[in-house]
Amino acid sequence: MDKYVVFGNPIAQSKSPLIHTLFARQTSQTMTYEAQLVPLGGFQAAADDFFSSGGRGCNITVPFKEEAFRYATQLTERAKLAGAVNTLKKLDDGVILGDNTDGEGLVQDLIQHQVELKGKRILLIGAGGAARGVILPLLAQQPAQLTITNRTLSKAEQLAELFSPYGQVEASALDDLDAPVFDVIINSTSASLSGQLPGISEQLITPDVICYDMVYGSATTTFNQWAQDLGAVMTLDGLGMLVGQAAESFMLWRGLRPGAKQVQRELRRIMQE
Ligand code: NDP
C-alpha cells in the first residue's frame, strides 16, 4: 500500500487526510494518507523515518515548510521562488523532489469560479509565506498588474523586487491605495483569524471587484463579510485553495487530477455540520 502523510505541529485540525482519502476513493487509488504530529526540531528525523520505511510522498504544513525546502534534494521552480515546500515526493532514483502547490491551488480555485486573471489588475494584501507562494502562479496568468501591499511595507517591497523578473509587480503602502483600480483583491493575511481587517480602504471595494480571503472556516470570514457589506460582486474563501493545493500534490504523486469541486462541496458540508 503506498503511504502518504502530512507533517505539522499542530496537526489535529488538518483536513488533508480527509481530502486525500476522498481523492483516492474518487480515482480508485490504493493508498493511505495520515496526519503526523512532529515535535519542533524533529522534522528531519520524521521525514527520514518516513521515506526509509517506504513512504512515497508527504505534505508539510506550519511550521515546517522552510525545513522541508532545505530537506528536498531537488526543487521545482515555483518552490525555489516560494522559499518553502508543502509537498515532497520520492522519485525512483532516490531524489526527494520539493514542490509548492499552494499558489497553483489558488489559481485553480479562481479558474474554477470563472475568475479571469489575464489582463486584470490584482491586489495582493500580505507579504508572509502564503503571499510569497502564490505570486509566481498568479504572474503566470499574465495579469496586467500585480500590486502587493502589507502592514509592514518593507516586506511587500522585498517580494516585489524578488518577483520583478517574472512579471509586472509592484509594492504599495496600504495608505497609498485609495483609488478603486483593482479587479481582484486577494487577502493573504491572517487578519480574519482574529476578526480583524487587513487595513485597505473601503473605496477599493467597487461593485465589480472579486475578493478572495485565504482564511476559511464554517462561517463567512471577517474580510469577506466586510467586502460583501460594501457590495463586492463575488467573495471566495480559502477552502477552495486548500483543496486545490491538495489536488496538485495528488497529481504530482499519482499522475491523476482528482475532481476538486466535488471534494470541496463535501468538505464544506462536513464543516458546517
Ligand atoms: P505569515 O505569518 O507568514 O504572514 C502573515 C501575514 O499577515 C503578514 O503579511 C502580516 O503582516 C499579515 N497580518 C497578520 N495580522 C494582520 C492584521 N491584523 N492586519 C494586517 N495584516 C496582518 O502567515 P502565512 O502567510 O503563512 O499565512 C497567512 C494566512 O493564509 C493564514 O491565515 C493561513 O491560514 C492562510 N493560508 C491559507 C491557505 C489555504 O490553502 N487556504 C494556504 C496557506 C495559508 P506583517 O508582515 O505586517 O506582520
py3Dmol code that shows the C-alpha trace and the ligand (Angstrom):
import py3Dmol

protein = """\
ATOM      1  CA  MET A   1       0.000   0.000   0.000  1.00  0.00           C
ATOM      2  CA  ASP A   2       1.517   3.375  -1.000  1.00  0.00           C
ATOM      3  CA  LYS A   3       1.965   5.592   2.041  1.00  0.00           C
ATOM      4  CA  TYR A   4       1.472   9.366   2.249  1.00  0.00           C
ATOM      5  CA  VAL A   5       1.427  11.647   5.246  1.00  0.00           C
ATOM      6  CA  VAL A   6       1.061  15.288   6.299  1.00  0.00           C
ATOM      7  CA  PHE A   7       3.591  16.602   8.817  1.00  0.00           C
ATOM      8  CA  GLY A   8       2.791  19.578  11.020  1.00  0.00           C
ATOM      9  CA  ASN A   9       2.523  20.976  14.537  1.00  0.00           C
ATOM     10  CA  PRO A  10      -0.306  21.305  15.421  1.00  0.00           C
ATOM     11  CA  ILE A  11      -1.869  18.779  13.047  1.00  0.00           C
ATOM     12  CA  ALA A  12      -5.120  17.525  14.626  1.00  0.00           C
ATOM     13  CA  GLN A  13      -7.124  20.196  12.759  1.00  0.00           C
ATOM     14  CA  SER A  14      -5.714  19.231   9.346  1.00  0.00           C
ATOM     15  CA  LYS A  15      -8.273  18.493   6.641  1.00  0.00           C
ATOM     16  CA  SER A  16      -5.638  16.908   4.382  1.00  0.00           C
ATOM     17  CA  PRO A  17      -6.267  13.248   5.396  1.00  0.00           C
ATOM     18  CA  LEU A  18      -9.961  13.653   4.612  1.00  0.00           C
ATOM     19  CA  ILE A  19      -9.299  15.440   1.300  1.00  0.00           C
ATOM     20  CA  HIS A  20      -6.784  12.842   0.091  1.00  0.00           C
ATOM     21  CA  THR A  21      -8.969   9.954   1.215  1.00  0.00           C
ATOM     22  CA  LEU A  22     -11.804  11.427  -0.862  1.00  0.00           C
ATOM     23  CA  PHE A  23      -9.439  11.937  -3.840  1.00  0.00           C
ATOM     24  CA  ALA A  24      -8.188   8.331  -3.559  1.00  0.00           C
ATOM     25  CA  ARG A  25     -11.732   6.979  -3.414  1.00  0.00           C
ATOM     26  CA  GLN A  26     -12.802   9.087  -6.364  1.00  0.00           C
ATOM     27  CA  THR A  27      -9.865   7.959  -8.544  1.00  0.00           C
ATOM     28  CA  SER A  28      -9.707   4.341  -7.238  1.00  0.00           C
ATOM     29  CA  GLN A  29      -6.169   4.678  -5.898  1.00  0.00           C
ATOM     30  CA  THR A  30      -4.863   2.194  -3.331  1.00  0.00           C
ATOM     31  CA  MET A  31      -3.033   4.387  -0.826  1.00  0.00           C
ATOM     32  CA  THR A  32      -3.042   5.570   2.774  1.00  0.00           C
ATOM     33  CA  TYR A  33      -2.756   9.184   3.933  1.00  0.00           C
ATOM     34  CA  GLU A  34      -2.320  10.050   7.605  1.00  0.00           C
ATOM     35  CA  ALA A  35      -1.584  13.088   9.743  1.00  0.00           C
ATOM     36  CA  GLN A  36       1.590  13.028  11.849  1.00  0.00           C
ATOM     37  CA  LEU A  37       2.394  15.403  14.661  1.00  0.00           C
ATOM     38  CA  VAL A  38       6.088  16.295  14.546  1.00  0.00           C
ATOM     39  CA  PRO A  39       7.845  17.850  17.553  1.00  0.00           C
ATOM     40  CA  LEU A  40       9.547  21.179  16.913  1.00  0.00           C
ATOM     41  CA  GLY A  41      13.053  20.465  15.675  1.00  0.00           C
ATOM     42  CA  GLY A  42      12.036  16.944  14.669  1.00  0.00           C
ATOM     43  CA  PHE A  43      11.156  17.382  11.010  1.00  0.00           C
ATOM     44  CA  GLN A  44      14.299  15.874   9.509  1.00  0.00           C
ATOM     45  CA  ALA A  45      14.111  12.730  11.669  1.00  0.00           C
ATOM     46  CA  ALA A  46      10.403  12.293  10.906  1.00  0.00           C
ATOM     47  CA  ALA A  47      10.951  12.688   7.156  1.00  0.00           C
ATOM     48  CA  ASP A  48      13.983  10.329   7.189  1.00  0.00           C
ATOM     49  CA  ASP A  49      11.943   7.675   9.008  1.00  0.00           C
ATOM     50  CA  PHE A  50       9.009   8.087   6.682  1.00  0.00           C
ATOM     51  CA  PHE A  51      10.974   7.796   3.438  1.00  0.00           C
ATOM     52  CA  SER A  52      13.241   4.982   4.671  1.00  0.00           C
ATOM     53  CA  SER A  53      10.168   2.946   5.623  1.00  0.00           C
ATOM     54  CA  GLY A  54       8.772   3.170   2.083  1.00  0.00           C
ATOM     55  CA  GLY A  55       6.809   6.462   2.226  1.00  0.00           C
ATOM     56  CA  ARG A  56       6.083   7.816  -1.262  1.00  0.00           C
ATOM     57  CA  GLY A  57       5.263  11.439  -0.567  1.00  0.00           C
ATOM     58  CA  CYS A  58       4.197  13.917   2.056  1.00  0.00           C
ATOM     59  CA  ASN A  59       2.602  17.272   2.625  1.00  0.00           C
ATOM     60  CA  ILE A  60       4.170  19.730   5.017  1.00  0.00           C
ATOM     61  CA  THR A  61       2.309  22.392   6.905  1.00  0.00           C
ATOM     62  CA  VAL A  62       3.081  25.020   9.542  1.00  0.00           C
ATOM     63  CA  PRO A  63       5.794  25.369  10.850  1.00  0.00           C
ATOM     64  CA  PHE A  64       7.951  23.032   8.739  1.00  0.00           C
ATOM     65  CA  LYS A  65       7.650  24.376   5.176  1.00  0.00           C
ATOM     66  CA  GLU A  66      11.085  26.049   5.250  1.00  0.00           C
ATOM     67  CA  GLU A  67      12.693  22.931   6.750  1.00  0.00           C
ATOM     68  CA  ALA A  68      11.091  20.851   4.007  1.00  0.00           C
ATOM     69  CA  PHE A  69      12.542  23.305   1.483  1.00  0.00           C
ATOM     70  CA  ARG A  70      16.033  22.552   2.857  1.00  0.00           C
ATOM     71  CA  TYR A  71      15.308  18.808   3.071  1.00  0.00           C
ATOM     72  CA  ALA A  72      14.468  18.434  -0.638  1.00  0.00           C
ATOM     73  CA  THR A  73      17.357  17.357  -2.864  1.00  0.00           C
ATOM     74  CA  GLN A  74      15.683  18.879  -5.933  1.00  0.00           C
ATOM     75  CA  LEU A  75      13.212  21.757  -6.185  1.00  0.00           C
ATOM     76  CA  THR A  76      10.638  22.900  -8.706  1.00  0.00           C
ATOM     77  CA  GLU A  77      10.977  26.482  -9.923  1.00  0.00           C
ATOM     78  CA  ARG A  78       7.857  27.567  -8.024  1.00  0.00           C
ATOM     79  CA  ALA A  79       9.166  26.030  -4.803  1.00  0.00           C
ATOM     80  CA  LYS A  80      12.532  27.785  -5.251  1.00  0.00           C
ATOM     81  CA  LEU A  81      10.805  31.140  -5.558  1.00  0.00           C
ATOM     82  CA  ALA A  82       8.324  30.435  -2.795  1.00  0.00           C
ATOM     83  CA  GLY A  83      11.240  29.617  -0.473  1.00  0.00           C
ATOM     84  CA  ALA A  84       9.013  26.950   1.063  1.00  0.00           C
ATOM     85  CA  VAL A  85       7.867  23.424   0.248  1.00  0.00           C
ATOM     86  CA  ASN A  86       4.450  21.934   1.006  1.00  0.00           C
ATOM     87  CA  THR A  87       4.904  18.712  -0.990  1.00  0.00           C
ATOM     88  CA  LEU A  88       7.719  16.162  -1.132  1.00  0.00           C
ATOM     89  CA  LYS A  89       7.875  13.193  -3.476  1.00  0.00           C
ATOM     90  CA  LYS A  90      10.439  10.406  -3.505  1.00  0.00           C
ATOM     91  CA  LEU A  91      11.468   9.738  -7.087  1.00  0.00           C
ATOM     92  CA  ASP A  92      12.655   6.321  -8.341  1.00  0.00           C
ATOM     93  CA  ASP A  93      16.316   7.390  -8.304  1.00  0.00           C
ATOM     94  CA  GLY A  94      16.047   8.378  -4.625  1.00  0.00           C
ATOM     95  CA  VAL A  95      15.801  12.114  -5.313  1.00  0.00           C
ATOM     96  CA  ILE A  96      13.451  13.919  -2.903  1.00  0.00           C
ATOM     97  CA  LEU A  97      11.593  16.430  -5.046  1.00  0.00           C
ATOM     98  CA  GLY A  98      10.232  19.504  -3.273  1.00  0.00           C
ATOM     99  CA  ASP A  99       7.295  21.425  -4.704  1.00  0.00           C
ATOM    100  CA  ASN A 100       4.982  24.202  -3.568  1.00  0.00           C
ATOM    101  CA  THR A 101       1.419  23.686  -4.775  1.00  0.00           C
ATOM    102  CA  ASP A 102      -0.287  26.446  -2.734  1.00  0.00           C
ATOM    103  CA  GLY A 103      -0.222  29.081  -5.478  1.00  0.00           C
ATOM    104  CA  GLU A 104      -1.494  26.748  -8.176  1.00  0.00           C
ATOM    105  CA  GLY A 105      -4.232  25.699  -5.761  1.00  0.00           C
ATOM    106  CA  LEU A 106      -5.343  29.324  -5.502  1.00  0.00           C
ATOM    107  CA  VAL A 107      -5.195  29.875  -9.267  1.00  0.00           C
ATOM    108  CA  GLN A 108      -7.135  26.669  -9.994  1.00  0.00           C
ATOM    109  CA  ASP A 109      -9.813  27.685  -7.497  1.00  0.00           C
ATOM    110  CA  LEU A 110     -10.174  31.101  -9.156  1.00  0.00           C
ATOM    111  CA  ILE A 111     -10.340  29.467 -12.599  1.00  0.00           C
ATOM    112  CA  GLN A 112     -12.973  27.030 -11.336  1.00  0.00           C
ATOM    113  CA  HIS A 113     -15.060  30.039 -10.290  1.00  0.00           C
ATOM    114  CA  GLN A 114     -14.625  31.587 -13.753  1.00  0.00           C
ATOM    115  CA  VAL A 115     -12.447  34.396 -12.388  1.00  0.00           C
ATOM    116  CA  GLU A 116     -10.332  35.675 -15.279  1.00  0.00           C
ATOM    117  CA  LEU A 117      -6.846  36.870 -14.273  1.00  0.00           C
ATOM    118  CA  LYS A 118      -5.296  37.597 -17.670  1.00  0.00           C
ATOM    119  CA  GLY A 119      -5.061  41.341 -18.248  1.00  0.00           C
ATOM    120  CA  LYS A 120      -6.625  42.063 -14.836  1.00  0.00           C
ATOM    121  CA  ARG A 121      -5.316  44.233 -12.025  1.00  0.00           C
ATOM    122  CA  ILE A 122      -4.713  42.181  -8.894  1.00  0.00           C
ATOM    123  CA  LEU A 123      -4.125  43.447  -5.379  1.00  0.00           C
ATOM    124  CA  LEU A 124      -2.396  41.008  -3.026  1.00  0.00           C
ATOM    125  CA  ILE A 125      -2.653  42.001   0.633  1.00  0.00           C
ATOM    126  CA  GLY A 126       0.001  40.451   2.879  1.00  0.00           C
ATOM    127  CA  ALA A 127       3.645  39.551   2.403  1.00  0.00           C
ATOM    128  CA  GLY A 128       4.110  36.420   4.521  1.00  0.00           C
ATOM    129  CA  GLY A 129       4.741  32.846   3.411  1.00  0.00           C
ATOM    130  CA  ALA A 130       1.322  32.423   1.816  1.00  0.00           C
ATOM    131  CA  ALA A 131       1.753  35.566  -0.301  1.00  0.00           C
ATOM    132  CA  ARG A 132       5.212  34.534  -1.442  1.00  0.00           C
ATOM    133  CA  GLY A 133       3.908  31.122  -2.519  1.00  0.00           C
ATOM    134  CA  VAL A 134       1.174  32.483  -4.779  1.00  0.00           C
ATOM    135  CA  ILE A 135       2.988  35.262  -6.650  1.00  0.00           C
ATOM    136  CA  LEU A 136       4.648  33.178  -9.387  1.00  0.00           C
ATOM    137  CA  PRO A 137       1.471  31.203 -10.280  1.00  0.00           C
ATOM    138  CA  LEU A 138      -0.510  34.490 -10.302  1.00  0.00           C
ATOM    139  CA  LEU A 139       2.040  36.153 -12.610  1.00  0.00           C
ATOM    140  CA  ALA A 140       1.906  33.094 -14.888  1.00  0.00           C
ATOM    141  CA  GLN A 141      -1.739  34.043 -15.575  1.00  0.00           C
ATOM    142  CA  GLN A 142      -0.443  37.286 -17.137  1.00  0.00           C
ATOM    143  CA  PRO A 143      -2.323  39.894 -15.130  1.00  0.00           C
ATOM    144  CA  ALA A 144      -1.934  43.498 -16.308  1.00  0.00           C
ATOM    145  CA  GLN A 145      -0.583  44.361 -12.868  1.00  0.00           C
ATOM    146  CA  LEU A 146       0.073  42.705  -9.522  1.00  0.00           C
ATOM    147  CA  THR A 147       0.302  45.109  -6.598  1.00  0.00           C
ATOM    148  CA  ILE A 148       1.468  43.832  -3.206  1.00  0.00           C
ATOM    149  CA  THR A 149       0.568  45.726  -0.062  1.00  0.00           C
ATOM    150  CA  ASN A 150       1.286  44.874   3.555  1.00  0.00           C
ATOM    151  CA  ARG A 151       1.086  46.320   7.060  1.00  0.00           C
ATOM    152  CA  THR A 152       4.899  46.112   7.084  1.00  0.00           C
ATOM    153  CA  LEU A 153       5.653  47.762   3.739  1.00  0.00           C
ATOM    154  CA  SER A 154       9.309  46.662   3.548  1.00  0.00           C
ATOM    155  CA  LYS A 155       8.215  43.000   3.267  1.00  0.00           C
ATOM    156  CA  ALA A 156       5.957  43.831   0.304  1.00  0.00           C
ATOM    157  CA  GLU A 157       8.836  45.732  -1.310  1.00  0.00           C
ATOM    158  CA  GLN A 158      11.167  42.761  -0.896  1.00  0.00           C
ATOM    159  CA  LEU A 159       8.656  40.438  -2.574  1.00  0.00           C
ATOM    160  CA  ALA A 160       8.049  42.884  -5.442  1.00  0.00           C
ATOM    161  CA  GLU A 161      11.787  43.055  -6.061  1.00  0.00           C
ATOM    162  CA  LEU A 162      12.224  39.269  -5.887  1.00  0.00           C
ATOM    163  CA  PHE A 163       9.473  38.629  -8.431  1.00  0.00           C
ATOM    164  CA  SER A 164      10.031  41.614 -10.743  1.00  0.00           C
ATOM    165  CA  PRO A 165      11.895  39.482 -13.347  1.00  0.00           C
ATOM    166  CA  TYR A 166       8.727  37.370 -13.721  1.00  0.00           C
ATOM    167  CA  GLY A 167       6.080  39.978 -14.477  1.00  0.00           C
ATOM    168  CA  GLN A 168       4.512  43.340 -13.775  1.00  0.00           C
ATOM    169  CA  VAL A 169       4.694  43.510  -9.997  1.00  0.00           C
ATOM    170  CA  GLU A 170       4.966  46.492  -7.633  1.00  0.00           C
ATOM    171  CA  ALA A 171       4.654  47.237  -3.922  1.00  0.00           C
ATOM    172  CA  SER A 172       2.430  49.914  -2.450  1.00  0.00           C
ATOM    173  CA  ALA A 173       1.742  51.176   1.065  1.00  0.00           C
ATOM    174  CA  LEU A 174      -1.761  50.467   2.422  1.00  0.00           C
ATOM    175  CA  ASP A 175      -2.322  54.238   2.757  1.00  0.00           C
ATOM    176  CA  ASP A 176      -1.468  54.892  -0.882  1.00  0.00           C
ATOM    177  CA  LEU A 177      -4.220  52.623  -2.166  1.00  0.00           C
ATOM    178  CA  ASP A 178      -7.290  54.804  -2.279  1.00  0.00           C
ATOM    179  CA  ALA A 179      -8.373  54.768  -5.915  1.00  0.00           C
ATOM    180  CA  PRO A 180     -10.611  51.848  -6.956  1.00  0.00           C
ATOM    181  CA  VAL A 181      -8.402  50.337  -9.648  1.00  0.00           C
ATOM    182  CA  PHE A 182      -8.407  46.604  -8.889  1.00  0.00           C
ATOM    183  CA  ASP A 183     -10.400  43.755 -10.429  1.00  0.00           C
ATOM    184  CA  VAL A 184      -9.367  41.049  -7.954  1.00  0.00           C
ATOM    185  CA  ILE A 185      -8.305  41.572  -4.322  1.00  0.00           C
ATOM    186  CA  ILE A 186      -6.632  38.644  -2.552  1.00  0.00           C
ATOM    187  CA  ASN A 187      -6.242  38.787   1.216  1.00  0.00           C
ATOM    188  CA  SER A 188      -3.294  36.582   2.174  1.00  0.00           C
ATOM    189  CA  THR A 189      -3.035  37.995   5.700  1.00  0.00           C
ATOM    190  CA  SER A 190      -4.135  36.057   8.756  1.00  0.00           C
ATOM    191  CA  ALA A 191      -6.186  39.103   9.946  1.00  0.00           C
ATOM    192  CA  SER A 192      -9.564  37.343   9.602  1.00  0.00           C
ATOM    193  CA  LEU A 193      -8.424  34.641  12.049  1.00  0.00           C
ATOM    194  CA  SER A 194      -8.574  37.257  14.814  1.00  0.00           C
ATOM    195  CA  GLY A 195     -11.660  39.017  13.472  1.00  0.00           C
ATOM    196  CA  GLN A 196      -9.602  41.900  12.049  1.00  0.00           C
ATOM    197  CA  LEU A 197      -9.477  43.622   8.678  1.00  0.00           C
ATOM    198  CA  PRO A 198      -6.183  43.926   6.813  1.00  0.00           C
ATOM    199  CA  GLY A 199      -6.394  47.719   6.522  1.00  0.00           C
ATOM    200  CA  ILE A 200      -7.272  48.553   2.900  1.00  0.00           C
ATOM    201  CA  SER A 201      -9.553  51.460   2.042  1.00  0.00           C
ATOM    202  CA  GLU A 202     -13.308  50.849   1.640  1.00  0.00           C
ATOM    203  CA  GLN A 203     -13.090  52.706  -1.658  1.00  0.00           C
ATOM    204  CA  LEU A 204     -11.316  49.713  -3.237  1.00  0.00           C
ATOM    205  CA  ILE A 205     -14.465  47.603  -2.877  1.00  0.00           C
ATOM    206  CA  THR A 206     -16.307  48.521  -6.061  1.00  0.00           C
ATOM    207  CA  PRO A 207     -19.397  46.627  -7.284  1.00  0.00           C
ATOM    208  CA  ASP A 208     -17.231  44.768  -9.847  1.00  0.00           C
ATOM    209  CA  VAL A 209     -14.464  43.656  -7.537  1.00  0.00           C
ATOM    210  CA  ILE A 210     -13.840  39.988  -6.692  1.00  0.00           C
ATOM    211  CA  CYS A 211     -12.445  39.377  -3.200  1.00  0.00           C
ATOM    212  CA  TYR A 212     -10.607  36.278  -2.029  1.00  0.00           C
ATOM    213  CA  ASP A 213      -9.703  35.553   1.586  1.00  0.00           C
ATOM    214  CA  MET A 214      -7.190  32.725   2.076  1.00  0.00           C
ATOM    215  CA  VAL A 215      -8.630  32.118   5.532  1.00  0.00           C
ATOM    216  CA  TYR A 216     -11.594  29.706   5.683  1.00  0.00           C
ATOM    217  CA  GLY A 217     -13.955  28.342   8.283  1.00  0.00           C
ATOM    218  CA  SER A 218     -17.543  27.329   8.831  1.00  0.00           C
ATOM    219  CA  ALA A 219     -18.717  30.981   8.745  1.00  0.00           C
ATOM    220  CA  THR A 220     -18.039  33.837   6.294  1.00  0.00           C
ATOM    221  CA  THR A 221     -14.597  35.307   7.057  1.00  0.00           C
ATOM    222  CA  THR A 222     -14.260  38.803   8.530  1.00  0.00           C
ATOM    223  CA  PHE A 223     -12.742  40.193   5.320  1.00  0.00           C
ATOM    224  CA  ASN A 224     -15.339  38.603   3.046  1.00  0.00           C
ATOM    225  CA  GLN A 225     -18.199  39.798   5.254  1.00  0.00           C
ATOM    226  CA  TRP A 226     -16.806  43.348   5.066  1.00  0.00           C
ATOM    227  CA  ALA A 227     -16.422  43.104   1.273  1.00  0.00           C
ATOM    228  CA  GLN A 228     -19.956  41.707   0.889  1.00  0.00           C
ATOM    229  CA  ASP A 229     -21.399  44.507   3.013  1.00  0.00           C
ATOM    230  CA  LEU A 230     -19.650  47.009   0.732  1.00  0.00           C
ATOM    231  CA  GLY A 231     -21.174  45.324  -2.353  1.00  0.00           C
ATOM    232  CA  ALA A 232     -18.343  43.235  -3.857  1.00  0.00           C
ATOM    233  CA  VAL A 233     -19.729  41.146  -6.721  1.00  0.00           C
ATOM    234  CA  MET A 234     -18.107  37.895  -5.510  1.00  0.00           C
ATOM    235  CA  THR A 235     -16.261  36.704  -2.403  1.00  0.00           C
ATOM    236  CA  LEU A 236     -14.430  33.397  -2.064  1.00  0.00           C
ATOM    237  CA  ASP A 237     -12.700  31.885   0.940  1.00  0.00           C
ATOM    238  CA  GLY A 238      -9.568  29.745   1.108  1.00  0.00           C
ATOM    239  CA  LEU A 239     -11.258  26.349   1.275  1.00  0.00           C
ATOM    240  CA  GLY A 240     -11.008  26.032  -2.496  1.00  0.00           C
ATOM    241  CA  MET A 241      -7.298  26.873  -2.328  1.00  0.00           C
ATOM    242  CA  LEU A 242      -6.817  24.194   0.316  1.00  0.00           C
ATOM    243  CA  VAL A 243      -8.491  21.575  -1.852  1.00  0.00           C
ATOM    244  CA  GLY A 244      -6.721  22.940  -4.955  1.00  0.00           C
ATOM    245  CA  GLN A 245      -3.238  22.627  -3.454  1.00  0.00           C
ATOM    246  CA  ALA A 246      -4.087  19.099  -2.322  1.00  0.00           C
ATOM    247  CA  ALA A 247      -5.229  18.225  -5.847  1.00  0.00           C
ATOM    248  CA  GLU A 248      -1.906  19.497  -7.233  1.00  0.00           C
ATOM    249  CA  SER A 249       0.035  17.362  -4.711  1.00  0.00           C
ATOM    250  CA  PHE A 250      -2.097  14.337  -5.568  1.00  0.00           C
ATOM    251  CA  MET A 251      -1.402  14.967  -9.255  1.00  0.00           C
ATOM    252  CA  LEU A 252       2.354  15.121  -8.592  1.00  0.00           C
ATOM    253  CA  TRP A 253       2.285  11.844  -6.639  1.00  0.00           C
ATOM    254  CA  ARG A 254      -0.240   9.796  -8.593  1.00  0.00           C
ATOM    255  CA  GLY A 255      -0.229  11.368 -12.083  1.00  0.00           C
ATOM    256  CA  LEU A 256      -4.014  11.831 -11.927  1.00  0.00           C
ATOM    257  CA  ARG A 257      -6.002  15.023 -11.450  1.00  0.00           C
ATOM    258  CA  PRO A 258      -8.851  14.483  -8.966  1.00  0.00           C
ATOM    259  CA  GLY A 259     -12.103  16.435  -9.185  1.00  0.00           C
ATOM    260  CA  ALA A 260     -11.604  19.234  -6.664  1.00  0.00           C
ATOM    261  CA  LYS A 261     -15.109  20.692  -6.959  1.00  0.00           C
ATOM    262  CA  GLN A 262     -16.909  17.644  -5.602  1.00  0.00           C
ATOM    263  CA  VAL A 263     -14.463  17.279  -2.688  1.00  0.00           C
ATOM    264  CA  GLN A 264     -14.768  20.978  -1.849  1.00  0.00           C
ATOM    265  CA  ARG A 265     -18.555  20.624  -1.657  1.00  0.00           C
ATOM    266  CA  GLU A 266     -18.236  17.578   0.585  1.00  0.00           C
ATOM    267  CA  LEU A 267     -15.752  19.325   2.871  1.00  0.00           C
ATOM    268  CA  ARG A 268     -17.920  22.426   3.161  1.00  0.00           C
ATOM    269  CA  ARG A 269     -20.867  20.236   4.106  1.00  0.00           C
ATOM    270  CA  ILE A 270     -18.857  18.431   6.797  1.00  0.00           C
ATOM    271  CA  MET A 271     -17.509  21.727   8.212  1.00  0.00           C
ATOM    272  CA  GLN A 272     -20.982  23.171   8.505  1.00  0.00           C
ATOM    273  CA  GLU A 273     -22.427  20.175  10.347  1.00  0.00           C
TER     274      GLU A 273
END
"""
ligand_1 = """\
48
NDP
P 2.628 34.652 7.911
O 2.680 34.670 9.378
O 3.834 34.271 7.122
O 2.186 36.125 7.375
C 1.080 36.788 7.937
C 0.728 37.998 7.089
O -0.470 38.562 7.610
C 1.758 39.126 7.118
O 1.750 39.793 5.891
C 1.228 40.016 8.246
O 1.652 41.363 8.160
C -0.247 39.926 7.977
N -1.123 40.218 9.119
C -1.331 39.457 10.218
N -2.240 40.013 11.027
C -2.612 41.171 10.437
C -3.516 42.208 10.794
N -4.239 42.155 11.927
N -3.661 43.248 9.956
C -2.943 43.303 8.815
N -2.064 42.360 8.418
C -1.899 41.304 9.229
O 1.403 33.723 7.541
P 1.126 32.996 6.143
O 1.453 33.958 5.065
O 1.773 31.668 6.133
O -0.441 32.712 6.202
C -1.380 33.789 6.130
C -2.786 33.247 6.120
O -3.047 32.494 4.966
C -3.093 32.327 7.312
O -4.302 32.740 7.888
C -3.248 30.961 6.718
O -4.215 30.204 7.404
C -3.718 31.309 5.318
N -3.332 30.247 4.349
C -4.334 29.584 3.694
C -4.032 28.598 2.797
C -5.144 27.872 2.099
O -4.896 26.825 1.496
N -6.347 28.400 2.111
C -2.643 28.206 2.497
C -1.667 28.991 3.216
C -2.029 29.956 4.119
P 3.080 41.835 8.758
O 4.105 41.394 7.760
O 2.958 43.300 8.860
O 3.236 41.155 10.091
"""
view = py3Dmol.view(width=600, height=400)
view.addModel(protein, "pdb")
view.setStyle({"model": 0}, {"cartoon": {"style": "trace"}})
view.addModel(ligand_1, "xyz")
view.setStyle({"model": 1}, {"stick": {}})
view.zoomTo()
view.show()
